[in-house]
Amino acid sequence: MMIRILKLAVAAALLVLPVTAARAQRIGNFKQKLAVPAVNDSLHTTSRVVVTEYGSAATAVRQADTAVQSDAVNGFRIVIFFDNGSTARADAEATITAFNSMYPDVHSQIDYENPYFKVLVGSCLTSEEAIVLLGRVRNDFPKAYITRESIKFSELVQANEEF
């Protein structure tokens, strides 16, 4: 009987857990759904799940429940072009075209932060990964340097699919 209740609770959890970015499932809502008695048709009885949190686990759950959901992670990129001259846009486009022909497997993008155009390459989670990438591109782009950037999860997924 208890195993069946646990299986039902796990099945319910698996149905409730998938979340979308637009409407995330909150832990408090999940606990409320678990607390509602479920009727077992075969035995005509009700079942109930009680969630008890102890010590630091309760604090961790509260913090996770109130944490801001983000679609990005802190990481590193390589800046291979940085300029604010009158031809900066055209130079940035020429730089990214040249980079993409030399390194088609590496993510690249042009950013504009008033008044500078930048060409950023790579989606590195660790500084070690960024150092390796910097070593790869430094011969072709001697002014390249590492910078901290916020990297969207979708870019990381695309980078992994390319390998």
FITITI-39670 format. One record per residue (C-alpha): x negated, y negated, z negated. Coordinates in steps of 0.02 Angstrom, whole numbers, padded with zeros to 5 digits, always signed. Each point is the difference from the previous one (the first is absolute). Last residue first. Layout:
REM residues N
XYZ/...
END
This chain:
REM residues 163
-01517-00963+01605/+00129-00121+00071/+00136+00061-00118/-00106-00050-00151/-00016-00181+00061/+00186-00009+00037/+00041+00060-00177/-00121-00128-00074/+00079-00138+00105/+00174+00050-00060/-00060-00008-00180/-00038-00184+00022/-00177-00058-00042/-00029-00150-00114/-00173-00064+00036/-00171-00014-00082/-00137-00056+00120/-00154+00083+00074/-00116-00091+00121/-00037-00007+00187/-00124-00131+00062/-00101+00130+00098/+00148+00063+00103/-00064+00135+00119/-00138+00064-00115/+00109-00031-00155/+00144+00108+00061/-00049+00172-00067/-00086-00065-00157/+00154-00103-00042/+00105+00158+00018/-00112+00091-00126/+00007-00148-00119/+00191-00005+00016/+00014+00185-00047/-00111-00032-00151/+00106-00150-00049/+00151+00115-00011/+00172-00002+00081/-00062-00053+00172/+00118-00056+00138/-00121-00052+00137/-00023-00160+00099/+00041-00182-00031/-00016-00135+00133/+00021-00171-00079/+00069-00165+00065/-00022-00144-00121/+00099-00162-00029/+00117+00059-00076/-00013+00185-00034/+00027+00088+00166/-00026+00186+00008/-00051+00106+00149/+00009+00188-00021/-00103+00159+00015/+00024+00182-00049/-00148+00112+00045/+00013+00146+00123/-00024-00107+00157/-00172-00059-00060/-00097-00072+00149/+00150-00048+00110/+00099-00058-00152/-00147-00108-00058/-00016-00087+00168/+00186-00038+00005/-00005-00058-00181/-00144-00119+00038/+00081-00071+00157/+00161-00033-00097/-00098-00084-00140/-00096-00107+00126/+00163-00054+00082/+00073-00048-00168/-00160-00086-00059/-00020-00108+00156/+00026-00167-00089/-00104+00058-00147/+00068+00082-00158/-00105+00159-00005/-00016+00171-00083/-00040+00158+00099/-00055+00174-00055/+00088+00002-00169/-00006+00178-00069/+00147+00059-00103/+00021+00056-00180/+00138+00065-00111/+00140-00050-00117/+00160+00097+00034/+00158-00046+00093/+00186+00038+00004/+00026-00059-00177/+00131+00041-00131/-00008-00120-00147/-00017+00093-00163/+00152-00001-00115/+00033+00187+00003/-00184+00044+00000/-00026-00107-00155/+00148+00079-00089/-00059+00176+00046/-00175-00039-00063/+00069-00068-00163/+00108+00154-00026/-00149+00112+00037/-00105-00099-00126/+00103+00065-00143/+00133+00131+00040/+00135+00003+00133/+00156+00106-00020/+00111+00043+00147/+00156+00100-00043/+00078+00107+00136/+00181+00054-00018/+00099+00149+00058/+00187+00024+00005/+00096+00162-00003/+00121+00082+00118/-00119+00150+00020/-00002+00012+00190/+00043-00183+00029/-00142-00072-00104/+00049-00179-00036/-00143-00124-00011/-00010-00118-00151/-00069-00174+00041/-00170-00022-00084/-00097+00041+00159/+00085-00142+00093/-00044-00122-00139/-00182+00057+00003/-00007-00032+00188/+00074-00173-00021/-00132-00043-00131/-00139+00066+00111/+00050-00117+00141/+00031+00068+00174/-00071-00122+00129/+00118-00084+00122/-00090-00089+00144/-00158+00105-00008/+00101+00159+00011/+00007+00132-00134/+00004+00189-00001/+00019+00048-00184/+00188+00029-00012/+00017+00163+00097/-00158+00073-00075/+00060-00052-00173/+00166+00086+00026/-00090+00160+00052/-00112-00015-00153/+00151-00024-00113/+00091+00146+00080/-00153+00111-00022/-00013-00056-00181/+00182+00043-00029/-00026+00171+00081/-00151+00030-00111/+00103-00044-00154/+00137+00123+00048/
END
